[in-house]
Amino acid sequence: MKKVIDANFFQDPRLENYLKSDKSNAVVFIDCAGMEAHKGNTFKNLFKSLEIVSKFPEQAFVLKGTRDIAKLTLASDGFKKLVDVPQTRAFRSFCSSIQHGIQDKMSLIVPLFQQGQLASAHFDRLKKDAAIVANSIEELTKSFKKEDLKVIRKKERLTTEVKDKVIYGILRLTDLLFQDHPDIQKRPQPEQIRNSYIFRFAVSAYLLDFHWISDGGPGKVKLDKLRNDCVDMNYVAYATFFDGILTRDSKMKEIYRETCFFLKNAFQTKLGISSGSCVLPNMVLGGKRG
């Protein structure tokens, strides 16, 4: 089992149980987790955050940066190349230094936790992405009839019209995120999209909207909160490439399950739309319940 780990799970006792119970169980660090662990910029906080993982250095993997992965996953086998081998080796050495109390080997941590100014720039970009997500979904939410919004909030059967809007909304958001990415110059082919990081992020972000709708829609959520939710959706999107997510956040776990269910049921392999079998988790569509 390889599971993406949320920063809020670093010091959870269940983490040690997970790693201790089976040597094949591993944690996967994404760049956001590295940045969050770096918060405070003190050796003490960093060592404390990684104290549990440091006991199992061979069971930790570090992924490449999200900007690179957004490009990598457009290749047919790109998702197999997500792990950053040099950083993973360095991180394992760093874990060993934690166990021996050698704090002067902080340089071993390489780019993952040397984020300083990079962290600030990255989270600024996430705020921009959050604005794109919010604007796109707010526009779509306004297109729902009042009775449809009531059905969505109550998680009841949706009409074919609403199901089509959901599919359209995800694809539109995916397209907007591709357009905004600084390293992707042209739209990918349909067969490239399903396994792309950007598409999976768009699915999770869109499903997040159904949680926002119950609170009045994304228009009533502050941008900083939207950014934080978008950070969470990064964890969710990455987790779909692995075996799950380790987090204390119940909403994140729920959206992860919904995203996996949606990826399995809403789209065919080459992203051909299959409206008749489209099933949205926690809602009854076509006689099925997620």
Residue pairs with C-beta under 8 A, 6 or more apart in sequence:
1 22
1 24
1 25
1 26
1 243
1 244
2 26
2 27
2 28
2 61
2 242
2 243
3 18
3 25
3 26
3 27
3 28
3 239
3 242
3 243
3 244
3 245
3 246
4 27
4 28
4 30
4 33
4 235
4 238
4 239
4 242
4 244
4 245
4 246
5 15
5 27
5 28
5 29
5 33
5 53
5 245
5 246
5 247
6 33
6 232
6 235
6 245
6 246
6 247
6 248
6 249
6 252
7 32
7 33
7 36
7 37
7 49
8 247
8 248
8 249
9 15
9 246
9 247
9 248
10 37
10 49
10 50
10 52
10 53
11 48
11 49
11 51
11 52
12 52
12 246
12 248
14 246
15 27
15 52
15 53
15 246
16 52
16 55
18 25
18 27
18 246
19 25
19 26
19 27
19 52
19 53
19 55
19 56
19 59
20 56
23 58
23 59
25 59
26 59
26 60
26 61
27 53
27 59
27 60
27 61
27 246
28 61
28 62
28 63
28 238
28 242
29 60
29 61
29 62
29 63
29 91
29 112
30 63
30 66
30 234
30 235
30 238
31 63
31 65
31 66
31 112
31 122
32 66
32 122
32 231
32 234
32 235
33 235
34 62
34 112
34 113
34 115
35 115
35 118
35 119
35 122
35 123
37 46
37 49
37 50
37 113
38 46
38 113
38 114
38 115
38 116
38 119
39 45
40 46
41 116
43 103
43 106
46 113
47 98
47 103
50 94
50 95
50 98
51 98
53 59
53 60
53 95
54 94
54 95
54 96
54 98
54 99
55 95
55 99
56 95
57 91
57 92
57 93
57 95
57 96
57 99
58 92
60 88
60 91
60 92
60 95
61 83
61 88
62 83
62 84
62 87
62 88
62 91
62 112
63 69
63 82
63 83
63 84
63 238
64 72
64 81
64 82
64 83
64 84
64 87
65 111
66 197
66 234
67 182
67 183
69 78
69 82
69 197
70 181
70 183
70 184
70 196
70 197
70 198
71 78
71 183
71 184
72 78
72 79
72 81
72 82
72 197
73 79
73 82
73 195
73 196
73 197
73 198
74 184
74 188
74 192
74 196
75 81
75 192
76 191
76 192
76 195
78 195
79 195
79 241
82 241
86 110
87 110
87 111
87 112
90 108
90 109
90 110
91 108
91 109
91 110
91 112
93 105
93 108
94 105
94 106
94 108
94 109
97 103
97 105
97 108
111 118
115 122
123 227
123 231
126 227
126 230
126 231
126 234
127 223
127 224
127 226
127 227
128 180
129 177
129 180
129 230
130 223
130 226
130 227
130 229
130 230
131 223
131 226
132 173
132 176
132 177
132 180
133 173
133 205
133 218
133 226
133 230
134 218
134 219
134 221
134 223
134 226
136 169
136 172
136 173
136 176
137 169
137 173
137 205
137 206
137 209
137 212
137 217
137 218
138 217
138 218
138 219
140 165
140 168
140 169
140 172
140 209
141 149
141 209
141 213
141 217
141 218
143 165
144 152
144 162
144 165
148 158
148 159
148 161
148 162
149 213
151 157
151 158
151 162
152 158
152 162
152 210
152 213
152 283
153 213
153 214
155 282
155 283
155 284
156 283
156 284
157 283
157 284
157 285
158 166
158 280
158 283
158 284
158 285
160 275
163 275
163 278
163 280
163 285
164 275
166 206
166 278
166 280
167 266
167 273
167 275
167 278
169 206
170 202
170 203
170 206
173 202
173 205
173 206
174 193
174 198
174 199
174 202
175 187
177 198
177 201
177 202
178 184
178 187
178 188
178 198
181 198
188 196
190 270
190 271
190 272
191 269
191 270
191 271
193 199
193 271
194 263
194 267
194 269
194 270
194 271
197 237
197 238
197 241
199 271
200 237
200 240
200 241
200 259
200 263
201 233
201 234
201 236
201 237
203 237
203 259
203 262
203 263
204 233
204 236
204 237
204 240
204 255
204 256
204 259
205 230
205 233
207 255
207 258
207 259
207 262
207 280
207 281
208 229
208 233
208 255
209 217
209 218
210 280
211 251
211 255
212 218
212 221
215 221
218 226
221 229
232 249
232 251
232 252
232 255
233 255
235 245
235 247
235 252
236 245
236 252
236 255
236 256
236 259
237 259
239 245
239 256
240 256
240 259
240 260
240 263
244 256
245 252
245 253
245 256
247 253
254 282
257 281
258 280
258 281
258 282
258 290
261 279
261 281
261 290
262 279
262 280
262 281
265 277
265 278
265 279
265 288
266 274
266 277
266 278
266 279
266 280
267 273
267 274
268 274
276 286
277 286
278 285
278 286
279 285
279 286
279 288
279 290
280 290
281 290
282 290
283 289
283 290
